[in-house]
Amino acid sequence: MPETGRNEFDRQLANLLDKGYAELAGMSRDEYAALLDPLRAHAAEPTAEEGRASFVLVVTRELAPIGEMVARTTLANKTKPGVIDRNYREGEPVDFVATKEVALPDARAYLLRDVERGEEFCGVVPNDAMATIAERGRTLLTIEEGLAVVTQFPGLLAKNKCFSLGGSRCGDRRVPAVWISQNAPKLGWCWEGNPHTWLGMASAGGRVAASGDHSGRTI
């Protein structure tokens, strides 16, 4: 693995520790680092391509409640914490779970590989965007994965370049999304048939757990 990949993994791990993720999991910082450290071997060299990340360290809701993940996001060079849109009922984001097409690793933490925020889909009907992503053999992002992207790469959430998270659904027509509101990230949702000029569709090339088993690639 390139040295730059190791350095980027260390940066992302330190970021989670600094944001209190170990405490959320009921662990010491050393215990938390030991849990995630096996993923280091799969860290790829960072990319400088706009709107993309070569890998993102993802922790599941087993280690951190969704509401706490949201509250630990910020925009680039800002300090105002993220919020959950009022159109969600109290606690409702937990009802949005990974779809059957999204095969998550059986792990509390994993790496999301080859991430795109998907601004090419701004103004596209979400259902159509999700179909195109599936045709490309890529996978949609879950709520946890989208929040991980914003946590690790705040600059990927930009004005008119926000993104939907079609990998988490609750059985209705709503598609979760993360956008900007009052200088902070906001976890909201939009209808699967309603396009928005400022909202794309995020995707990834796949997922890898510490065992090295890849999953999550749409077939």
PyMOL commands that set and color helices and strands:
alter all, ss='L'
color gray80, all
select helices_A, chain A and resi 3-18+21-24+29-42+66-71+92-95+119-121+126-135+143-152+154-156
alter helices_A, ss='H'
color red, helices_A
select strands_A, chain A and resi 52-59+83-84+97-98+109-116+139-140+162-164+168-169+174-181+184-191+199-201+203-208+214-215
alter strands_A, ss='S'
color yellow, strands_A
deselect
rebuild
show_as cartoon
